[in-house]
């Protein structure tokens, strides 16, 4: 029938197209191959006893089951090693933490791509990428430092290693300087050579010193047992009467003994606070100097109103332009009860300063920036606004960045300035956090001594010990103070536990009033003297206008 004829024809076609397995095996053996082991370059497969298929790829010497294949690994046909990933280590896919070289490659790849990992050219500028990298590194390392205790060894090692990577960029930011070269015939010629840019050469070592000092201050609290911390999630019985009254609700609560701290510990904590406060002032001075030198972006200028009155408001403008002006009385008359109000006042003051500066520089140009106010008056208003701004920065060192500072950081083009600004800013934040933690311990101690004198949750400012002083922080002056200050001391060093075996018998027989002779007198803490109102006015007059700085 037709169906039989079709089946016969189909079977003959299959025999002509395909060779039976027995004939295929005979041909394979005639060519001199062995059934024991496949040779290099051959491809074959067989079915194991368990029923799983094992493949031999070109160049492979051992079979590998599908269950053991590493997914996502590139095939390496040039050697006998198993396949390895592009992101893996030697010998296969990544197993364990990445090496330092891999971490450095990844970090600098993000910097080169401008944080745009798609490679589409939509990344940020190199200056902003480096600034963000330093800020993010500090946030990941220091965000867990919520207590007065030494940093974990792992986090300390990571910080020193990765900050060195990011700061290494400054070694290649150079400038040309004149130099003399003596030729073989003895003649001298003047040539230009490259050296690290002057601002980096001065500020990078200073910031590294501040960095090491802050970590050293934290190490001094190792083994301190006169105060401890209670987690915010602890029972009410453990917390007792100690409650956080400020907005830092996520921080642990400090507990001290019922009788408070010992006199030596109290003086030592005060000494540590003054030391950290000096580091804070130095970091603030460097950061303010760098921000002042950074160019004001055009995007910020376009967002400003046309005159200082519109920026400040009528009430603030009348206070600043009044003949009897005092910056302290001005701040006392303002409502600075919240951080938002302080930041709003700072933004208004900075905007008015920029407006008045532009009007002074563009005095001959016919533009909408023109005004009927004389140049002398405008310069006086600008100086008064700067005096208020310095007071705000000193009294509220922990407030967020203003609109002007954020705009300068975002649109910065100078890589060196961006690195200096971000490094000094994170050191300023760390110093302020450490000083605030020390204040928490001192506040808890004061509550045990006299609960009626409990202070509010607001932090002490930089001007609490020096009222009335309006002085701009100078980076060189603050670093010189750090050189003159005593070295960092632990509690044992501060107490001066240096025993003399020969004098132990005499000390035991001495009077009880002389029993504290073992403890050295704490070092004197240098404080700035209080100035009279006339001297304050002289300091205000000494503040130079930005017209002389640029």
Secondary structure, 3 states (H helix, E strand, C coil): CHHHHHHHHHHHHHHHHCCCHHHHHHHHHHCCCCCCCCCCCCCCEEECCCCCEEECCCCCCCCEEHHHCCCCCECCCCCCCCCECCCCCCCCCCCCCCCHHHHHHHHHHHHHCCCCCCCCCCCCCHHHHHHHHHHHHHHHHHCCCCCCCCCCHHHHHHHHHHHHHHHHHHHHCEEEEEEEEECCCCCEEEEEEEEECHHHHHHHHHHHHHHHHHHHHHHCCCCCCCEEEECCCCCHHHHCCCCCCCCCCCCCEEEECCCCCCHHHHHHHHHHHHHHHHHHHHHHHHHHHHHHHCCCCHHHHHCCCCCHHHHHCHHHHHHHHCCCCCHHHHHHHCCCCCHHHHHHHHHHHHHHHHHHHHHHHCCCCCCCCCCCCCHHHHHHHHHHHHHHHHHHHHHCCCCCCCHHHHHHHHCCCCHHHHHHHHHHHHHHHHHHHHHHHHHHHHHHHHHHHCHHHCCCCCCCCCCCCCCCCCCCCCHHHHHHHHHHCCCCCCHHHHHCCCCCHHHHHHHHHCCHHHHHHHCCCCCCCCCCCCCCHHHHHHHHHHCCCHHHHC
